[in-house]
Amino acid sequence: MPSFDKLWMPAVRKSAGQTLFSTISAHGGLLKQPTWQAILWQVLFPLLDKVRSLSNSASSEKVDAGGNILIHHTRNTAQKQWAETQVLTLSGVARVFNTKRQLLQALGDFPRAWSILLEFIEHAALSKNNEVSIAALKSFQEILFLSKTQSVDNKVILEDKEIWAIAWKIWIKIGTEITIPAMESEVHDDFYLPSQTFLTSLVQIFPNVFQHIKANFTLDDLKQLSTVLSNAVSVPVYGETTPYIISASSDLSLTPLHDGVLHAVELLQKEAMQRNNSKMIPELFKLLLTFAKFTCSPPIFSKIENKQTKISDWVTMNYIPFGEKSVTMVVKLYEKTAELPDVINANILKEIIVALHTPLALKYNCVSNSVWKLAANSLITILKVGLKVARSQGNQFSSMWDELAKTLNDFLFPNTCASADKGLEEMVSDEATDCQIIELLRTEVLPYSKSIPKEFIMQVVILLNKGSIHSATNTLLQFSLIDGGNNELVINGDDKNNGIAGHLAVTSLLHRFQEVLKKYIEDEKLSIVFLKYLFVLKALTTLIISMKKAVKEDNKAWEQLISLYPYLVECTTTTSTQVSLAIKGGSSTVL
């Protein structure tokens, strides 16, 4: 067969290539080793090199076929025609390596041949021609799989560390170079970005490579992989790529790329857990938390979104399903690994709270209600596990408490209120979520105030004082009353921190009671009766009884309590029998 540069007609090149690879496939088993050496080093690799060279130098000007011959737009330039030849040649050689691997391995220099073929695949995968790059990944995928006709012994030989180390090296090089965010100066009208099909194919290759290198997979390898995956999901989607664009609803499934990325993370997570490789767990958390933040802050791929040229052709992906799935994975992983020293030392609990802070603070401003509701439920689940660890580790979590206080405050008291058209059931559901947070503070924070920084306890008390009269005030009341089984007010406990916090709790309660009673007098005139007033009166009675049992050293608290008496007197004119009975009970208790 003459050299390809002499086969000037594309159709002739195509037929010649097909004949060559068909012949090798049909009769290669009859050839001896010296002949295979010649085929490999004197035919196939020189052919790949020549086609690559001619393809790179081919003209991009349209070909004039002349006469009445019409050329399809995918083949109307020499460059496109050589791209077809490049695809044919590369896929043909890859097929030879797959079907004739046992013969090639017997030659003795298979690792070298494998390495050279992967270099050709790498070059083609980084091509700006979409047809060539995707074909390169298909060839990569093909040589990673053994034909079903291969013997078991041959499969054992394939586990050679050198061979798979080369495959991993090539994969990470392709992934790194194709997903590097461009500098602003590099962005121009014909700036190339990989397609979603290409990125999906690349990510789907990783599990096949990882199965052979997992025993030697290092933390540095994981960091490189994290960079590739993060950059891959940040690549904007071209407007014509409609199969990869989904609506604003988070009920729809993940895109193939997002699904492939999360599958890769799950694979790494499973391997790290099985091999007790806890050093990789924090890095996996960081990667998942990066994805989790996409629910509110979609990634920006360099400066391309700021360019005016072709800006309408680029579509921002909907990252809500992807981010929500990442949040769910974070919660499940943390439940399994919260007590690991590497997770504690990496301050993962704080990082999770930071990631959840944004959707919790936005609350009703989130694009989808499912985002902040998932964040709230995730926070509750995380804290049920994490607070137990934090209480036992002391200073290891010192920076976490402030972040938690800010997050709770911003969630319970957001800057914007719910929309006026919000349904009653939905409002009740939202309030139930708030109450779950309060209940968590009641069960996991306040009873363990000795093991928690006093600053955080004070912030919680202040938070509860601002909160819902039924849930938050009830929690405050319980915290202020009894310390253990001593039947004493916390303000009289031995622990100074508890005393300060308990004092603040009592003061906050009395101040809140005064506000509610004062407002009741006004509402009574409008014939409005609320259950919260009954609750306050009953809570006041309970607080008075407990204060009378305690050592009476806090004169300010008693003065503040006595100052409520005028408001109670004014409330005696109420027409509500229930309120009247509650007032009489509170008044007699004071006396």
SVG drawing of the C-alpha trace seen along z (x, -y; Angstrom):
<svg xmlns="http://www.w3.org/2000/svg" viewBox="-66 -48 77 67">
<polyline fill="none" stroke="black" stroke-width="0.4" points="0.0,0.0 1.5,-3.4 1.9,-6.2 -1.2,-8.0 0.0,-11.3 0.0,-9.8 -3.5,-8.7 -4.9,-12.1 -8.5,-11.1 -10.3,-10.7 -12.4,-7.8 -9.2,-5.9 -7.6,-6.6 -10.7,-5.3 -10.9,-2.1 -7.1,-1.4 -7.4,-1.8 -10.4,0.5 -8.6,3.1 -5.5,3.0 -7.3,3.5 -9.7,6.1 -6.7,8.1 -5.0,7.9 -8.2,8.9 -8.9,11.9 -5.4,13.3 -3.3,11.8 -3.4,15.1 -1.4,16.8 1.5,14.4 4.7,15.2 6.4,12.9 8.9,11.3 6.0,10.4 4.1,8.9 7.1,6.9 7.2,5.4 3.4,4.7 3.7,2.9 6.8,0.9 7.0,0.4 3.3,0.2 0.9,-0.8 2.8,-3.3 4.4,-5.1 0.9,-5.2 -0.5,-6.9 2.4,-9.4 2.0,-10.3 -1.8,-10.7 -1.4,-12.9 1.1,-15.1 -0.9,-15.5 -4.1,-16.1 -2.4,-18.9 -1.2,-20.6 -4.3,-20.2 -6.1,-23.3 -9.3,-24.5 -10.5,-26.2 -13.5,-24.8 -12.9,-22.3 -14.3,-23.0 -15.5,-19.7 -16.4,-21.2 -19.2,-20.2 -22.4,-19.0 -20.7,-17.0 -21.9,-18.1 -19.8,-17.6 -21.4,-17.2 -20.5,-20.1 -18.7,-17.7 -16.2,-16.8 -16.0,-20.1 -12.4,-20.9 -9.2,-19.0 -8.9,-19.3 -12.2,-17.6 -11.4,-14.9 -8.1,-14.1 -10.0,-14.1 -12.0,-11.2 -8.8,-9.4 -7.4,-10.0 -10.4,-8.5 -10.3,-5.5 -6.6,-4.9 -6.7,-5.4 -9.7,-3.2 -8.3,-0.5 -5.0,-0.3 -6.9,-0.3 -9.0,2.6 -5.8,4.5 -4.4,3.9 -7.7,5.2 -8.3,8.3 -4.6,9.3 -3.3,8.5 -2.1,11.9 0.1,12.0 1.4,8.4 2.3,9.2 4.4,12.1 6.6,9.8 8.3,8.6 8.1,4.9 4.4,4.5 4.6,1.8 6.6,-0.4 4.0,0.1 1.2,-0.5 2.8,-3.7 3.2,-5.0 -0.4,-4.1 -1.6,-6.0 0.4,-9.0 -1.3,-9.1 -4.7,-8.8 -3.7,-11.7 -2.8,-13.9 -6.1,-13.1 -8.2,-13.5 -6.8,-17.1 -7.7,-17.9 -10.1,-20.8 -12.0,-18.6 -14.9,-17.1 -15.0,-14.1 -11.4,-13.2 -11.4,-13.9 -14.4,-11.7 -13.1,-8.9 -9.8,-9.1 -11.7,-8.5 -13.6,-5.6 -10.2,-4.1 -9.0,-4.6 -12.0,-2.8 -11.6,0.0 -8.0,0.9 -8.9,0.9 -11.2,3.9 -10.1,7.3 -11.9,9.3 -14.1,12.1 -11.9,14.5 -8.8,13.6 -7.5,16.2 -7.6,15.9 -3.8,16.0 -3.6,13.1 -5.8,11.1 -3.4,11.7 -0.5,10.4 -2.5,7.2 -2.4,6.3 1.2,5.1 1.6,2.0 3.6,0.2 0.9,0.6 -1.9,-0.8 0.3,-3.5 0.8,-4.8 -3.0,-4.7 -3.7,-6.7 -1.0,-9.2 -2.5,-9.7 -6.0,-10.0 -5.1,-12.7 -3.1,-14.6 -6.1,-14.6 -8.4,-15.6 -6.2,-18.4 -5.3,-20.0 -8.8,-19.8 -10.5,-21.4 -8.0,-24.1 -10.0,-27.4 -8.7,-29.9 -7.2,-33.2 -9.2,-36.3 -6.5,-37.1 -7.0,-33.6 -10.8,-33.9 -11.6,-34.7 -14.4,-34.1 -13.3,-30.5 -12.2,-29.6 -12.6,-25.8 -14.4,-24.2 -14.9,-20.4 -18.4,-19.1 -20.6,-17.5 -20.3,-14.2 -16.5,-14.4 -16.4,-15.2 -18.9,-12.5 -16.9,-9.9 -13.7,-11.0 -15.2,-10.7 -16.8,-7.3 -13.3,-5.9 -12.0,-6.7 -13.6,-3.7 -12.0,-1.3 -8.6,-2.7 -9.1,-3.1 -9.8,0.6 -6.3,1.4 -4.4,-1.4 -6.4,-1.6 -3.8,0.2 -1.3,-2.5 -3.7,-5.5 -2.2,-8.3 -3.5,-11.5 -1.8,-13.5 -3.6,-11.4 -6.9,-12.2 -6.1,-16.0 -5.3,-15.9 -8.5,-14.0 -10.5,-16.5 -9.2,-19.3 -10.2,-17.5 -13.7,-16.7 -14.3,-20.2 -13.2,-21.8 -15.2,-19.3 -18.5,-20.2 -17.7,-23.9 -17.4,-23.8 -20.4,-25.8 -22.8,-24.0 -23.1,-25.1 -26.6,-26.3 -27.1,-23.5 -26.4,-20.8 -30.0,-20.4 -29.9,-16.8 -27.7,-18.1 -29.8,-21.1 -32.5,-20.6 -35.2,-22.8 -35.2,-24.7 -37.0,-21.9 -34.8,-19.8 -37.1,-16.8 -35.4,-15.9 -32.5,-13.4 -28.8,-14.3 -27.0,-14.9 -24.8,-12.1 -21.7,-14.1 -22.9,-14.9 -24.0,-11.3 -20.5,-10.1 -18.7,-12.5 -20.7,-11.5 -20.3,-7.8 -16.5,-8.3 -16.7,-10.0 -18.7,-7.1 -16.2,-4.7 -13.3,-6.5 -15.4,-6.8 -16.1,-3.0 -12.4,-2.2 -11.2,-4.6 -13.6,-3.0 -12.8,0.5 -9.0,0.0 -9.3,-2.2 -7.5,-5.0 -8.9,-7.8 -6.4,-10.4 -8.4,-10.6 -11.8,-11.2 -11.2,-14.9 -10.3,-15.5 -13.5,-13.7 -15.5,-15.9 -13.9,-19.1 -14.8,-17.9 -18.4,-17.1 -18.8,-20.4 -17.5,-22.2 -20.3,-20.6 -22.8,-21.2 -22.3,-24.9 -23.4,-24.9 -27.0,-24.8 -26.8,-28.5 -23.6,-29.6 -23.1,-27.9 -19.4,-27.7 -17.8,-30.2 -15.4,-28.8 -12.7,-31.5 -13.8,-34.8 -15.8,-33.4 -19.1,-34.5 -17.9,-38.1 -17.3,-38.1 -19.9,-39.7 -19.0,-37.5 -21.4,-34.6 -22.5,-34.9 -26.0,-33.9 -24.7,-30.6 -23.5,-29.5 -26.0,-28.1 -25.5,-28.0 -26.2,-24.5 -28.8,-23.8 -26.7,-22.6 -29.5,-22.1 -30.0,-18.3 -26.2,-17.9 -25.7,-20.0 -28.5,-18.4 -27.2,-14.9 -23.8,-16.1 -25.3,-17.4 -26.9,-14.0 -23.6,-12.2 -21.9,-14.5 -24.4,-13.7 -24.1,-10.0 -20.3,-10.1 -20.1,-12.2 -22.4,-9.9 -19.9,-7.1 -16.7,-9.1 -17.4,-11.8 -15.2,-10.3 -12.2,-9.7 -9.1,-11.7 -8.4,-12.9 -12.0,-14.2 -11.8,-15.9 -8.4,-17.5 -9.5,-18.8 -12.4,-20.6 -14.9,-19.0 -17.9,-19.8 -17.2,-23.5 -16.7,-23.2 -20.1,-21.4 -21.8,-24.2 -20.1,-26.8 -21.4,-25.1 -24.9,-24.9 -24.9,-28.5 -25.7,-30.1 -28.9,-28.2 -30.0,-28.4 -29.5,-32.2 -31.1,-32.7 -34.1,-30.5 -37.1,-31.9 -34.8,-33.6 -33.4,-30.2 -34.2,-29.3 -36.0,-26.2 -37.5,-25.6 -36.1,-22.1 -32.6,-23.6 -33.0,-25.2 -35.2,-22.5 -32.6,-19.9 -29.9,-22.1 -31.9,-22.4 -32.6,-18.7 -29.0,-18.0 -27.8,-20.4 -30.0,-18.7 -28.7,-15.2 -25.1,-16.4 -25.4,-18.1 -26.9,-15.1 -23.7,-13.3 -21.2,-16.1 -22.1,-17.8 -21.4,-14.7 -18.0,-14.5 -17.4,-18.3 -18.4,-18.1 -15.8,-15.4 -12.9,-17.0 -12.8,-20.5 -10.5,-22.9 -10.5,-20.9 -13.9,-22.5 -13.3,-26.0 -13.8,-27.7 -16.9,-25.7 -19.1,-27.2 -19.1,-30.8 -20.0,-29.6 -22.8,-27.4 -24.2,-30.4 -24.2,-32.6 -25.8,-29.9 -28.6,-29.2 -29.3,-32.9 -29.4,-33.6 -31.7,-30.6 -34.2,-31.2 -34.3,-35.0 -33.8,-35.4 -33.6,-38.9 -36.7,-38.1 -40.1,-36.7 -42.1,-34.0 -44.1,-35.2 -47.7,-36.3 -49.2,-33.5 -47.5,-30.8 -50.1,-28.1 -51.0,-27.3 -49.7,-23.8 -46.4,-24.9 -46.1,-27.6 -46.8,-25.0 -44.1,-22.7 -41.6,-25.5 -42.3,-26.3 -41.9,-22.6 -38.4,-22.7 -37.6,-25.7 -38.9,-23.9 -36.7,-20.9 -33.7,-23.2 -34.9,-24.5 -35.5,-20.9 -32.0,-20.0 -30.6,-22.9 -32.7,-21.7 -31.5,-18.1 -27.9,-18.4 -26.7,-21.8 -28.3,-23.2 -28.0,-20.1 -24.3,-19.9 -23.4,-23.6 -20.4,-22.6 -18.8,-21.0 -19.6,-23.8 -18.0,-27.3 -19.9,-29.8 -20.0,-32.3 -22.0,-29.8 -24.4,-29.1 -25.0,-32.8 -25.6,-33.1 -28.1,-30.3 -30.0,-31.9 -30.2,-35.2 -31.3,-33.3 -34.0,-31.5 -35.2,-34.8 -35.8,-36.0 -37.6,-32.9 -41.1,-31.5 -43.0,-31.8 -44.0,-28.1 -40.8,-26.3 -37.9,-28.7 -39.4,-30.0 -40.2,-26.5 -36.6,-25.5 -35.3,-28.6 -37.6,-27.8 -36.3,-24.3 -32.7,-25.5 -33.2,-28.2 -35.0,-26.0 -33.2,-22.8 -29.5,-21.9 -29.3,-18.2 -31.1,-16.7 -30.2,-19.4 -33.5,-21.3 -31.7,-24.5 -31.7,-27.3 -28.8,-27.2 -28.0,-30.7 -27.1,-29.1 -25.0,-26.3 -21.3,-25.9 -20.2,-26.3 -19.6,-29.9 -20.3,-29.5 -23.6,-27.8 -24.5,-30.6 -23.9,-33.3 -25.9,-31.5 -28.7,-30.6 -28.9,-34.2 -29.3,-35.4 -31.9,-32.7 -34.1,-33.9 -33.7,-37.5 -34.6,-36.9 -37.6,-34.9 -38.9,-37.6 -38.3,-40.3 -40.2,-38.2 -43.1,-37.5 -43.4,-41.3 -43.6,-41.9 -46.3,-39.3 -48.4,-40.4 -48.3,-44.0 -49.3,-43.0 -52.2,-40.9 -53.8,-43.9 -53.9,-45.6 -55.1,-42.5 -57.9,-42.0 -59.4,-45.3 -59.7,-43.9 -61.2,-40.7 -58.2,-38.7 -57.1,-35.8 -54.0,-33.7 -52.9,-30.5 -49.4,-31.9 -50.7,-34.1 -51.9,-31.1 -48.6,-29.5 -46.7,-32.5 -48.9,-32.6 -48.3,-28.9 -44.6,-29.2 -44.5,-32.2 -46.1,-30.1 -43.5,-27.3 -40.6,-29.8 -41.9,-31.5 -42.1,-28.2 -38.6,-27.2 -37.2,-30.7 -38.8,-30.4 -37.1,-27.0 -33.7,-28.4 -31.4,-30.4 -32.7,-34.0 -29.5,-35.8 -30.4,-37.3 -32.3,-40.5 -32.4,-41.8 -34.3,-38.8 -36.8,-39.1 -37.2,-42.8 -37.9,-42.1 -40.4,-39.4 -42.2,-41.7 -42.4,-44.4 -44.7,-42.0 -47.4,-42.3 -49.0,-45.5 -49.4,-43.8 -51.0,-40.8 -53.5,-43.1 -54.5,-44.8 -55.1,-41.4 -57.6,-40.5 -60.3,-42.3 -60.1,-39.7 -63.3,-38.0 -61.4,-34.7 -62.0,-32.2 -58.8,-30.3 -56.7,-33.4 -58.4,-34.5 -57.6,-31.2 -54.0,-31.3 -53.6,-34.9 -55.0,-33.9 -52.6,-31.0 -49.6,-33.3 -50.7,-36.0 -51.1,-33.7 -47.7,-32.1 -46.0,-35.5 -47.7,-36.3"/>
</svg>
